[in-house]
């Protein structure tokens, strides 16, 4: 039985049904004469009922005799029908379980039409799509169509507006979020649908959406989506972010010779410190490529230097990797391969591709620079093996030696001038104790373990560029499969040290409180400062895998962060304790009263707070100094007041104000909008903490000592009082103190005698104190 007519109200075209029908190749006649409050309807021609409909059994068959026309009504009923009859594979799932999952998404779609819940829904879907290409299964389904339409602006409300001017504007909200790249997985999914089905979407949106005002035109043109007209680009998200100067990896970065399903990558930190923002770029790029090529990422700890490494660093690196949302297949350690690496070193000695050298380190370095061969380079294999055994035993003689690769001492690339493969180190290893006295260098171990673990592509920052030839030569000498190197630029930040050796100096010398200090560029440090991980991810993704060396500003990162926290973080009030001033409202309430008001006027999910109104209120001293006698001011969350008198001491310092309420006054006419606190015992004590950079120079020059540019003052504490609702803050909560900025709670309320500690979060506009 065929659909004869598709009927709906001209003012409310059911976008998901129209799109699904277009993709399924179903093209009934269209009737747009229904009234605005009517549900979209399929009218069927008389005749034999197909097997799919016959499952509805007797009741539906009777309908043929009772009604002159068989019909289905409602957006989701029509979608399900199309899903069942479409020739598209698995359009309504390939089994009962997937069909039920699709039903769940159809039930979820209307949340996108609820203004207050829209962003929470976007966040939920974004997290769900982290490792998925489609909402259900492995192909497009009506679930994808329903959610796509909801984002594009279709209203699933039961009571349909008479025209789309009355819609809640989810299309515009989504377009704004899409441009901000806040929800990277959701944007990827949305754009993939546009890329795959652009022609059909163009046809439908041009015919219906463009005429109904669901989207705004955009001037940008996408080279890949020329079939999509300018009129609807804001609806279907076809505009490439790269057209706007961004650097979105999914649009422009490829791994050389990568095959879908066969890519295996490794993120290989040395456990000698905590993960910092520079490492984050490498970790997230590995994650991105693994997802793009449906491959794997493993975490490998390159633990070849027992003098610097510890289990503390291993544990915290794993914590940081988890914080970044890196999903890995397994954890390995280079130390797992020590027996194999020792065997490989001995084989290279026997083949004449390596030798034992006892040249003092400083002399060796000079000889390498000058291209002078070591006196030990042509020792016999027997002599080299004898000294190698001394090294393994950790004897006095062995401690004087190292193994070097016999490469090319005349090569212009100095990394190929007989690099060191093995050194003696009698210190115990954090995992395996004192079993070994010799340890491989990173240069020797990395090419071997990469090949051994089946790594297809090794991502390395461009600072290692000159050592790429060395990497390939060592793999060749070892007789191993070649692992392709992919370079990206190291992430450098202004006023920031990323060397773990230098960061360790700050920790050991008490200049910071630890590796998670809010002044540190470690993941734990910047998160403690108030940075949201999604802001860091967005910041790094925007840079892509560029090979250009850039010195990045922290302000850009904090600006992204502000866009994430401002729409949702609750608002509270604080008054600086020093020189705070009492304003007495002579006609104020004789007895304090309480009102329940929103913690965020535009975000319902932030909850409510209790505000107490009293006759005497505290205001900041700096505000009191700005007020003139007779001036009308606005008391935020209360109304206007007129300051009648200003009291000062003999030194001219303001000690008090008095005035009257003028609640009928207009807030638009006042110059000063004042935050205030009631004079009550329930106020909480606060310590507001601001931070500055650890060094005073944007970028250190070659050879410049960072100790010469240390910032003498990197932390400032200010005492304040806060509203009583702040007793409920938890560690890690982000809030805005109105007219003072954004803060993260580092120490919550414990007892009245112990202040709540709030860390100031930069907003991207500050010149100092912004990390």
C-alpha positions as MATLAB code, in Angstrom:
seq = 'XXXXXXXXXXXXXXXXXXXXXXXXXXXXXXXXXXXXXXXXXXXXXXXXXXXXXXXXXXXXXXXXXXXXXXXXXXXXXXXXXXXXXXXXXXXXXXXXXXXXXXXXXXXXXXXXXXXXXXXXXXXXXXXXXXXXXXXXXXXXXXXXXXXXXXXXXXXXXXXXXXXXXXXXXXXXXXXXXXXXXXXXXXXXXXXXXXXXXXXXXXXXXXXXXXXXXXXXXXXXXXXXXXXXXXXXXXXXXXXXXXXXXXXXXXXXXXXXXXXXXXXXXXXXXXXXXXXXXXXXXXXXXXXXXXXXXXXXXXXXXXXXXXXXXXXXXXXXXXXXXXXXXXXXXXXXXXXXXXXXXXXXXXXXXXXXXXXXXXXXXXXXXXXXXXXXXXXXXXXXXXXXXXXXXXXXXXXXXXXXXXXXXXXXXXXXXXXXXXXXXXXXXXXXXXXXXXXXXXXXXXXXXXXXXXXXXXXXXXXXXXXXXXXXXXXXXXXXXXXXXXXXXXXXXXXXXXXXXXXXXXXXXXXXXXXXXXXXXXXXXXXXXXXXXXXXXXXXXXXXXXXXXXXXXXXXXXXXXXXXXXXXXXXXXXXXXXXXXXXXXXXXXXXXXXXXXXXXXXXXXXXXXXXXXXXXXXXXXXXXXXXXXXXXXXXXXXXXXXXXXXXXXXXXXXXXXXXXXXXXXXXXXXXXXXXXXXXXXXXXXXXXXXXXXXXXXXXXXXXXXXXXXXXXXXXXXXXXXXXXXXXXXXXXXXXXXXXXXXXXXXXXXXXXXXXXXXXXXXXXXXXXXXXXXXX';
ca = [
       0.000    0.000    0.000;
       1.441    3.357   -1.046;
       1.329    6.766    0.561;
      -1.035    8.793   -1.581;
      -0.832   12.148    0.187;
       1.448   13.758    2.727;
      -0.528   16.453    4.529;
       0.713   19.068    6.996;
       0.232   22.706    7.914;
       2.036   25.139    5.620;
       3.235   27.075    8.666;
       4.686   23.963   10.351;
       6.387   21.638    7.853;
       7.560   18.462    9.676;
      11.211   18.713    8.702;
      12.420   15.254    9.907;
       9.630   13.442    8.046;
      10.202   15.402    4.851;
      13.951   14.691    4.975;
      13.451   10.995    5.773;
      10.977   10.626    2.911;
      13.383   12.352    0.523;
      16.267   10.071    1.531;
      14.038    6.998    1.257;
      12.868    7.973   -2.228;
       9.250    8.328   -1.136;
       7.497   11.126   -3.004;
       3.742   11.364   -2.357;
       1.675   14.369   -3.326;
       1.915   17.213   -0.827;
      -1.050   18.895    0.791;
      -0.233   21.911    2.967;
      -3.820   22.889    3.739;
      -4.009   21.448    7.269;
      -4.690   23.843   10.128;
      -1.706   24.868   12.291;
      -2.802   22.674   15.202;
      -3.119   19.532   13.056;
      -0.578   16.723   13.199;
       1.254   15.785    9.984;
      -0.544   12.919    8.247;
       0.036   10.170    5.707;
      -3.061    9.263    3.650;
      -2.835    5.835    1.992;
      -4.403    4.649   -1.212;
      -6.958    1.834   -0.976;
      -5.654   -1.622   -1.648;
      -3.700   -4.487   -0.229;
      -1.949   -3.893    3.089;
       1.759   -4.707    3.001;
       3.286   -7.206    5.389;
       4.855   -4.443    7.427;
       1.531   -2.831    8.131;
      -0.254   -6.117    8.581;
       1.648   -6.602   11.816;
      -0.771   -4.059   13.189;
      -3.293   -6.894   12.566;
      -6.993   -6.762   12.684;
      -7.624   -3.267   14.059;
      -5.866   -1.548   11.245;
      -7.541   -3.768    8.657;
     -10.939   -2.856   10.055;
      -9.996    0.804    9.583;
     -10.242    0.220    5.831;
     -13.936   -0.514    6.144;
     -14.743    2.123    8.734;
     -12.887    5.006    7.129;
     -12.739    5.918    3.467;
      -9.009    6.510    3.825;
      -6.341    4.790    5.908;
      -4.063    7.284    7.598;
      -1.183    7.657   10.068;
      -0.658   10.793   12.126;
       2.136   12.329   14.156;
       5.761   13.088   13.333;
       7.231   10.018   15.018;
       4.605    7.608   13.654;
       5.417    8.832   10.167;
       9.131    8.531   10.787;
       8.762    4.954   12.000;
       6.672    4.046    8.976;
       9.300    5.451    6.614;
      11.990    3.628    8.577;
      10.179    0.322    8.087;
       9.426    0.626    4.368;
      12.599    2.407    3.216;
      15.097    0.515    1.089;
      17.934    2.212    2.994;
      19.842   -0.358    5.074;
      18.908   -0.435    8.762;
      16.992    2.850    8.538;
      14.922    1.629   11.495;
      17.641   -0.650   12.882;
      18.779   -4.101   11.868;
      17.120   -5.881   14.790;
      14.631   -5.348   17.592;
      17.289   -3.994   19.940;
      18.443   -1.292   17.511;
      14.840   -0.408   16.705;
      14.228    0.091   20.424;
      17.325    2.294   20.657;
      15.972    4.380   17.784;
      12.639    4.692   19.607;
      14.526    6.026   22.636;
      16.155    8.715   20.504;
      12.823    9.680   18.984;
      11.456   10.142   22.494;
      14.551   12.184   23.407;
      14.428   14.526   20.387;
      11.743   16.902   21.800;
      14.163   17.962   24.549;
      15.962   19.964   21.849;
      12.822   22.108   21.592;
      12.995   22.977   25.288;
      14.940   26.188   25.673;
      16.413   25.623   29.163;
      17.398   22.023   28.414;
      18.866   22.597   24.946;
      22.538   22.882   25.933;
      22.338   20.003   28.385;
      20.909   17.900   25.572;
      23.769   18.952   23.282;
      26.276   17.979   25.968;
      24.621   14.593   26.467;
      24.560   13.799   22.749;
      28.135   15.029   22.336;
      29.392   12.666   25.036;
      27.336    9.808   23.573;
      28.912   10.355   20.146;
      32.482   10.337   21.422;
      33.216    6.952   19.840;
      30.274    6.710   17.451;
      29.704    7.755   13.866;
      25.911    7.329   14.059;
      23.465    7.383   16.961;
      22.456    3.750   16.447;
      24.436    1.033   14.701;
      26.774    1.711   11.836;
      24.587    3.525    9.335;
      22.186    6.448    9.107;
      18.823    5.896   10.770;
      15.684    7.899   11.494;
      17.208    8.594   14.933;
      19.937   10.643   13.240;
      17.317   12.461   11.154;
      15.227   13.313   14.236;
      18.147   14.735   16.216;
      19.549   16.547   13.174;
      16.194   18.254   12.616;
      15.953   19.248   16.279;
      19.350   20.939   16.090;
      18.456   22.596   12.795;
      15.509   24.297   14.487;
      12.509   22.012   14.061;
      10.110   22.317   16.996;
       8.814   19.039   18.429;
       6.357   20.870   20.706;
       2.899   19.324   20.954;
       1.321   22.737   20.618;
       2.647   23.888   17.258;
       3.143   27.652   16.801;
       1.319   29.330   13.982;
       4.574   30.270   12.322;
       8.241   29.634   12.813;
       8.884   33.125   14.070;
       7.554   31.765   17.391;
       9.947   28.817   17.595;
      12.415   28.703   20.503;
      15.311   29.387   18.164;
      17.199   26.123   18.645;
      18.494   26.425   15.083;
      20.199   29.702   15.862;
      21.439   28.442   19.229;
      22.923   25.351   17.615;
      24.589   27.394   14.909;
      26.173   29.571   17.581;
      27.381   26.516   19.489;
      28.617   24.896   16.285;
      30.720   27.922   15.460;
      32.170   27.964   18.977;
      33.238   24.307   18.520;
      32.119   23.621   22.076;
      30.736   20.167   21.261;
      33.300   18.680   18.887;
      31.767   15.201   18.601;
      28.304   16.574   17.946;
      29.628   19.018   15.336;
      31.550   16.193   13.629;
      28.390   14.061   13.491;
      26.201   16.955   12.306;
      28.646   17.943    9.561;
      29.077   14.344    8.413;
      25.328   14.105    7.754;
      25.483   17.349    5.798;
      28.480   16.132    3.818;
      26.884   12.779    2.963;
      23.356   13.973    2.232;
      23.854   17.608    1.226;
      21.832   17.423   -1.992;
      18.736   16.024   -0.272;
      19.009   18.436    2.628;
      19.423   21.317    0.197;
      16.299   20.325   -1.688;
      14.188   20.051    1.455;
      15.500   23.100    3.295;
      15.282   25.251    0.184;
      11.662   24.269   -0.295;
      10.522   24.484    3.326;
      13.035   25.746    5.887;
      14.311   28.741    3.978;
      10.779   30.020    3.535;
       9.899   29.531    7.191;
      12.709   31.407    8.829;
      14.438   28.544   10.641;
      17.848   29.749    9.599;
      19.739   32.889    8.787;
      21.806   33.318    5.628;
      25.560   33.219    5.910;
      28.083   34.791    3.587;
      30.677   32.037    3.864;
      30.818   29.404    1.132;
      31.968   25.849    1.595;
      34.051   24.483   -1.259;
      32.960   20.946   -0.505;
      29.262   21.728   -0.257;
      28.527   23.916   -3.265;
      25.176   22.161   -3.675;
      23.914   23.794   -0.503;
      22.565   27.259   -1.044;
      23.621   30.299    0.939;
      20.100   30.660    2.273;
      20.200   27.502    4.357;
      23.849   27.156    5.388;
      23.057   28.307    8.884;
      20.544   25.477    9.196;
      22.543   22.527    7.951;
      25.996   23.543    9.146;
      27.751   23.250    5.809;
      30.107   26.162    6.345;
      33.657   24.907    6.787;
      35.328   26.192    9.916;
      38.538   26.558    7.946;
      36.888   29.271    5.894;
      36.948   31.397    9.026;
      40.615   31.027    9.724;
      40.216   28.092   12.095;
      42.242   24.917   11.886;
      39.849   22.076   12.358;
      41.768   18.802   12.039;
      38.915   16.765   10.620;
      38.795   19.019    7.589;
      42.428   19.084    6.584;
      44.736   16.582    8.257;
      45.577   13.127    6.981;
      48.004   10.518    8.213;
      50.260    9.304    5.386;
      49.413    5.803    4.128;
      46.784    5.335    6.821;
      44.138    2.657    6.338;
      40.828    2.722    8.157;
      40.765    0.093   10.860;
      44.519   -0.543   10.714;
      45.981    2.529   12.411;
      47.734    1.904   15.740;
      49.215    4.836   17.640;
      50.977    5.350   20.935;
      51.088    8.151   23.442;
      54.414    7.634   25.170;
      55.168   10.016   28.048;
      58.242    9.660   30.233;
      57.119    9.221   33.874;
      59.307   12.067   35.129;
      56.624   14.660   35.808;
      52.929   15.417   35.450;
      51.218   15.893   32.098;
      51.377   19.517   30.958;
      49.591   21.483   28.260;
      52.289   20.648   25.712;
      51.858   16.912   26.255;
      48.097   17.392   25.969;
      48.444   18.359   22.337;
      50.261   15.109   21.538;
      47.753   13.050   23.512;
      44.705   14.648   21.887;
      46.132   14.387   18.374;
      46.696   10.666   18.937;
      43.092   10.414   20.130;
      41.826   12.358   17.121;
      43.650   10.242   14.511;
      42.687    6.981   16.198;
      39.025    7.966   16.092;
      39.217    9.258   12.551;
      40.754    6.056   11.215;
      38.863    3.736   13.594;
      42.182    2.632   15.017;
      43.802    2.191   18.398;
      45.850    4.204   20.863;
      48.031    2.609   23.482;
      49.698    4.353   26.403;
      53.348    3.463   26.802;
      55.547    4.737   29.591;
      59.068    5.333   28.276;
      60.663    4.480   31.597;
      64.332    4.273   30.582;
      65.787    6.752   33.091;
      65.437    5.549   36.698;
      67.070    8.712   38.053;
      64.038   10.852   37.104;
      61.077    8.494   37.197;
      58.663    7.338   39.887;
      55.355    5.544   40.420;
      53.858    8.868   41.550;
      54.369   10.225   38.061;
      52.944    7.076   36.453;
      49.793    7.292   38.581;
      49.276   10.988   37.905;
      49.961   10.701   34.192;
      47.227    8.073   33.981;
      44.949   10.383   35.948;
      45.688   13.213   33.526;
      45.174   11.006   30.475;
      41.786   10.017   31.889;
      40.979   13.697   32.502;
      41.634   14.405   28.818;
      39.213   11.657   27.843;
      41.844    9.532   26.107;
      40.505    6.000   25.627;
      43.405    3.579   25.198;
      43.647   -0.101   24.349;
      46.343   -0.991   26.861;
      49.180    0.302   29.010;
      52.709   -0.842   28.269;
      56.152    0.032   29.564;
      59.434    0.241   27.704;
      60.927   -1.581   30.683;
      58.848   -4.628   29.652;
      61.201   -4.899   26.662;
      64.531   -4.516   28.504;
      65.588   -8.158   27.897;
      64.832   -7.847   24.171;
      66.571   -4.489   23.940;
      69.696   -5.882   25.588;
      69.661   -8.787   23.163;
      69.247   -6.392   20.234;
      72.174   -4.255   21.466;
      74.385   -7.333   21.643;
      73.323   -8.432   18.148;
      74.249   -5.011   16.747;
      77.663   -5.290   18.403;
      78.179   -8.718   16.806;
      77.151   -7.312   13.404;
      79.581   -4.430   13.730;
      76.738   -1.879   13.871;
      77.472   -0.798   17.456;
      80.485   -0.534   19.757;
      81.351    0.143   23.383;
      82.974    3.505   24.052;
      84.672    4.731   27.237;
      85.314    8.287   26.003;
      84.404   10.817   28.744;
      81.024   12.438   28.110;
      82.260   16.001   27.534;
      84.941   14.834   25.116;
      82.431   12.633   23.312;
      80.083   15.556   22.840;
      82.889   17.683   21.393;
      84.004   14.917   19.043;
      80.466   14.461   17.777;
      80.170   18.184   17.082;
      83.484   18.177   15.218;
      82.891   14.892   13.371;
      85.856   13.146   15.016;
      85.643    9.362   15.329;
      86.119    7.826   18.757;
      89.301    5.881   19.457;
      87.000    2.943   20.363;
      85.052    2.968   17.091;
      87.143    0.215   15.492;
      87.543   -2.040   18.523;
      87.042   -5.724   17.845;
      83.706   -7.420   18.437;
      85.342   -9.473   21.187;
      86.571   -6.359   23.012;
      83.168   -4.727   22.703;
      81.361   -7.806   24.049;
      83.800   -7.991   26.949;
      83.117   -4.366   27.918;
      79.386   -4.893   27.390;
      79.471   -7.618   30.051;
      81.266   -5.200   32.374;
      78.465   -2.707   31.781;
      75.777   -5.289   32.518;
      77.511   -6.202   35.770;
      77.817   -2.540   36.731;
      81.532   -2.854   37.522;
      83.792    0.138   37.975;
      85.100   -0.411   34.452;
      81.596   -0.884   33.071;
      80.397    2.364   34.618;
      82.937    4.206   32.441;
      81.373    2.889   29.222;
      78.392    3.275   26.957;
      77.208    1.629   23.741;
      77.122    3.780   20.613;
      75.624    3.038   17.237;
      78.101    2.939   14.372;
      76.291    5.211   11.936;
      78.095    8.105   10.181;
      80.389   10.530   12.013;
      80.597   12.777    8.939;
      76.876   13.180    8.375;
      75.751   16.848    8.391;
      72.841   15.699   10.573;
      74.646   15.413   13.906;
      72.017   13.042   15.316;
      73.509   10.377   13.019;
      77.023   10.798   14.414;
      77.162    7.584   16.425;
      74.401    8.223   18.982;
      74.463    6.587   22.413;
      72.321    3.432   22.681;
      73.000    2.259   26.254;
      74.352    3.780   29.465;
      75.149    2.421   32.900;
      73.014    3.588   35.800;
      73.262    1.820   39.189;
      70.085    3.505   40.532;
      67.101    1.188   41.149;
      64.202    1.374   38.709;
      60.773    2.331   40.044;
      59.169   -0.827   38.581;
      61.851   -3.486   38.487;
      64.180   -2.457   41.270;
      67.918   -3.150   40.917;
      67.706   -5.943   38.370;
      69.548   -3.927   35.718;
      72.606   -1.701   35.788;
      72.281   -0.671   32.142;
      69.428    1.245   30.504;
      68.660    2.016   26.847;
      68.408    5.595   25.666;
      65.136    6.888   24.294;
      66.710    7.118   20.830;
      67.504    3.394   20.882;
      64.427    2.033   22.644;
      61.707    4.019   20.892;
      62.260    2.748   17.303;
      62.447   -0.847   18.567;
      59.385   -0.768   20.819;
      57.306    1.153   18.259;
      57.922   -1.578   15.687;
      57.567   -4.361   18.247;
      54.147   -3.121   19.412;
      52.762   -2.767   15.891;
      52.659    1.021   15.869;
      51.830    2.283   12.367;
      52.448    5.994   12.914;
      54.579    7.690   15.556;
      53.431   11.228   16.301;
      56.373   13.426   17.326;
      56.739   17.161   17.767;
      58.829   18.954   15.168;
      61.608   19.634   17.677;
      62.667   16.021   16.945;
      62.815   16.648   13.201;
      66.594   16.224   12.895;
      66.333   12.901   14.742;
      63.805   11.399   12.352;
      66.607   10.189   10.076;
      68.242    8.602   13.118;
      64.946    6.864   14.039;
      64.623    5.332   10.578;
      68.321    4.352   10.387;
      68.164    2.552   13.741;
      65.049    0.638   12.675;
      66.838   -0.307    9.460;
      69.932   -1.548   11.319;
      67.675   -3.557   13.627;
      65.947   -5.134   10.624;
      62.533   -3.944   11.761;
      59.424   -2.780    9.955;
      59.440    0.952    9.241;
      57.112    3.015   11.424;
      55.972    6.251    9.785;
      56.668    9.466   11.698;
      54.091   12.237   11.686;
      55.273   15.630   12.908;
      53.341   18.405   14.592;
      54.498   21.666   16.129;
      55.326   21.835   19.816;
      52.849   23.902   21.779;
      54.580   26.879   23.387;
      52.821   29.385   25.655;
      53.868   32.912   26.590;
      55.438   33.421   30.028;
      55.486   29.648   30.460;
      58.113   27.000   31.076;
      57.286   23.516   29.814;
      60.590   21.805   30.546;
      59.968   19.172   33.221;
      63.454   19.811   34.573;
      62.620   23.473   35.125;
      59.172   22.731   36.527;
      60.787   20.281   38.944;
      63.046   23.118   40.149;
      59.977   25.143   41.185;
      58.578   22.160   43.096;
      61.849   21.276   44.828;
      62.571   24.874   45.783;
      59.152   25.569   47.236;
      58.221   28.199   44.652;
      54.924   26.366   44.103;
      52.837   24.027   46.237;
      53.280   21.001   43.992;
      52.776   19.740   40.454;
      49.071   20.605   40.669;
      49.728   24.215   41.698;
      47.366   26.579   39.880;
      50.344   28.553   38.538;
      51.706   25.463   36.765;
      50.952   24.595   33.108;
      50.215   20.992   34.095;
      46.770   19.594   33.328;
      46.071   19.319   37.036;
      47.315   22.873   37.590;
      45.209   24.559   34.926;
      42.143   22.509   35.863;
      42.641   23.570   39.472;
      42.844   27.139   38.201;
      39.372   26.738   36.698;
      39.941   25.614   33.119;
      37.374   23.228   31.679;
      38.883   20.314   29.797;
      36.536   20.932   26.863;
      38.120   24.394   26.522;
      41.601   22.872   26.397;
      40.475   20.305   23.825;
      38.867   22.986   21.684;
      41.979   25.172   21.949;
      44.242   22.349   20.777;
      41.882   21.067   18.095;
      41.696   24.548   16.581;
      45.474   24.501   16.098;
      45.358   21.150   14.326;
      48.615   19.361   13.551;
      50.338   22.380   12.080;
      54.107   22.116   11.768;
      54.531   25.873   12.238;
      56.067   26.851   15.546;
      53.788   29.242   17.386;
      53.977   31.065   20.683;
      50.399   30.974   21.914;
      48.688   33.445   24.234;
      46.944   32.155   27.333;
      44.224   34.754   26.793;
      42.875   32.824   23.814;
      42.485   29.688   25.926;
      40.808   31.554   28.779;
      38.440   33.264   26.345;
      37.271   29.873   25.103;
      36.874   28.774   28.728;
      34.737   31.797   29.550;
      32.340   30.969   26.724;
      31.852   27.544   28.276;
      31.404   28.528   31.920;
      29.529   31.832   31.634;
      26.223   30.424   30.337;
      25.938   27.909   33.178;
      27.916   28.918   36.268;
      25.864   30.228   39.214;
      26.093   33.834   40.389;
      26.994   34.799   43.943;
      27.894   37.984   45.763;
      30.995   39.020   47.694;
      32.157   42.202   49.384;
      35.844   42.900   49.986;
      36.461   42.873   53.740;
      38.947   45.759   53.848;
      37.210   49.110   54.466;
      33.789   47.730   53.581;
      31.030   50.295   54.167;
      27.560   50.015   55.705;
      24.678   51.573   53.801;
      21.680   52.211   56.093;
      18.322   52.320   54.346;
      16.158   54.372   56.670;
      12.955   53.000   55.151;
      14.328   49.505   54.742;
      12.723   46.410   56.283;
      12.570   46.506   60.076;
      12.695   42.717   60.088;
      14.911   40.870   57.604;
      13.041   38.862   54.984;
      14.198   36.252   52.471;
      13.479   35.792   48.803;
      14.343   32.781   46.673;
      15.908   33.914   43.398;
      17.720   32.073   40.570;
      21.457   31.527   40.861;
      21.607   32.208   37.123;
      18.814   34.190   35.499;
      19.293   32.521   32.105;
      20.119   28.967   33.200;
      17.415   27.282   35.231;
      19.523   24.213   36.018;
      21.850   26.352   38.160;
      19.179   26.264   40.847;
      18.063   28.871   43.346;
      19.571   30.828   46.219;
      18.148   32.519   49.272;
      18.765   36.273   49.457;
      18.198   38.134   52.726;
      17.022   41.763   52.651;
      17.919   43.956   55.637;
      17.854   47.588   56.655;
      21.652   47.785   56.780;
      23.726   46.359   53.958;
      27.434   46.064   53.184;
      28.954   47.460   49.995;
      32.525   47.592   48.681;
      34.622   50.581   49.731;
      35.512   51.288   46.095;
      31.784   51.532   45.293;
      31.149   53.821   48.241;
      33.862   56.173   46.966;
      32.082   56.401   43.615;
      28.756   57.576   45.078;
      27.721   61.203   45.417;
      25.204   62.513   47.934;
      21.741   62.564   46.398;
      22.668   60.029   43.731;
      20.288   57.252   42.755;
      21.911   53.832   42.495;
      20.708   50.322   41.723;
      21.054   47.590   44.341;
      21.307   44.420   42.267;
      18.480   41.905   42.812;
      16.555   44.487   44.851;
      15.914   47.802   43.115;
      16.921   51.449   43.244;
      17.911   53.496   46.272;
      18.834   57.153   46.768;
      21.922   57.875   48.853;
      21.101   60.867   51.061;
      24.224   61.271   53.179;
      27.877   60.210   53.224;
      29.736   59.939   56.524;
      33.539   60.362   56.662;
      36.190   60.310   59.358;
      38.691   63.109   59.987;
      41.013   61.690   57.326;
      38.294   61.805   54.709;
      37.691   58.051   54.603;
      34.089   57.012   54.079;
      32.725   55.267   57.153;
      29.037   54.974   56.301;
      26.210   55.874   53.964;
      22.508   56.436   54.509;
      19.657   56.547   52.046;
      16.163   55.495   51.162;
      14.728   52.862   48.861;
      13.270   53.994   45.560;
      12.061   50.681   44.204;
       9.830   52.314   41.591;
      12.908   53.895   39.993;
      14.229   52.635   36.664;
      17.469   50.682   36.639;
      18.114   52.075   33.169;
      18.659   55.586   34.531;
      21.308   54.764   37.142;
      25.040   54.853   36.547;
      26.031   52.568   39.411;
      24.803   48.983   39.766;
      25.987   47.848   43.201;
      26.500   44.387   44.634;
      25.719   44.197   48.322;
      25.380   41.831   51.254;
      22.951   41.967   54.182;
      24.288   42.714   57.641;
      23.717   39.244   59.093;
      25.834   36.721   60.974;
      25.388   34.028   58.326;
      27.826   35.573   55.852;
      30.836   33.385   55.051;
      34.502   34.344   55.065;
      36.330   34.126   51.744;
      39.922   34.188   50.555;
      40.056   35.304   46.926;
      43.292   34.181   45.277;
      44.730   35.693   42.095;
      47.768   34.319   40.268;
      50.365   35.722   37.913;
      52.954   34.162   35.596;
      55.973   32.446   37.142;
      58.390   34.332   34.875;
      58.363   37.924   33.633;
      59.490   37.318   30.052;
      57.263   36.098   27.236;
      59.896   33.839   25.735;
      63.340   32.854   26.963;
      66.182   33.331   24.526;
      68.594   30.522   23.712;
      70.863   29.984   26.709;
      68.960   32.413   28.945;
      68.566   31.268   32.561;
      64.954   31.236   33.715;
      66.065   32.009   37.273;
      67.070   35.481   36.074;
      63.489   36.286   35.068;
      61.530   34.824   38.000;
      58.418   36.765   38.948;
      58.822   37.805   42.611;
      55.068   38.020   43.221;
      52.885   35.337   41.663;
      50.089   35.000   44.210;
      47.786   37.582   45.793;
      45.175   36.856   48.465;
      42.232   39.136   49.308;
      39.875   38.645   52.243;
      36.180   39.056   51.557;
      32.726   38.093   52.751;
      30.254   36.089   50.692;
      26.557   35.306   50.723;
      25.472   32.444   52.950;
      24.537   30.232   49.981;
      28.234   29.697   49.335;
      28.333   27.296   52.266;
      27.032   24.706   49.797;
      29.901   25.053   47.337;
      31.927   21.916   46.651;
      35.588   21.739   45.720;
      35.866   22.258   41.986;
      32.637   24.241   41.627;
      32.893   27.202   39.263;
      30.949   30.366   40.022;
      30.807   34.033   39.182;
      31.094   36.647   41.893;
      29.035   39.379   40.323;
      31.134   42.349   39.178;
      34.296   40.567   40.363;
      34.804   37.755   37.899;
      34.838   33.961   37.711;
      36.203   31.713   40.442;
      36.763   28.049   41.207;
      36.247   26.739   44.716;
      39.519   25.212   45.915;
      38.642   24.847   49.612;
      34.912   24.633   50.446;
      33.189   25.669   53.666;
      34.320   23.545   56.603;
      33.805   25.753   59.641;
      33.092   29.483   60.201;
      36.664   30.130   61.331;
      38.141   28.757   58.107;
      37.603   30.821   54.948;
      36.320   29.370   51.707;
      39.197   29.614   49.211;
      38.259   30.757   45.715;
      40.743   30.808   42.823;
      40.231   33.606   40.291;
      39.698   32.296   36.742;
      41.054   34.555   33.987;
      38.486   35.608   31.411;
      40.862   36.288   28.531;
      40.892   40.066   28.977;
      43.457   40.377   31.724;
      47.025   41.353   30.935;
      48.427   39.868   34.124;
      47.291   37.127   36.408;
      46.112   35.094   33.419;
      48.564   32.279   33.755;
];
